[in-house]
């Protein structure tokens, strides 16, 4: 019985950790989404279609 209680405690702890990770990812996705909508998405240099020099 004690082993089962330990395992349940370990699993609950893992679930909480995963929930935090998902929350952090949601925040990052929201940040990137807002940034993209404002025109700042994509980052880096732009390259013309056809592989020419950067604009």
PyMOL commands that set and color helices and strands:
alter all, ss='L'
color gray80, all
select helices_A, chain A and resi 2-37
alter helices_A, ss='H'
color red, helices_A
deselect
rebuild
show_as cartoon
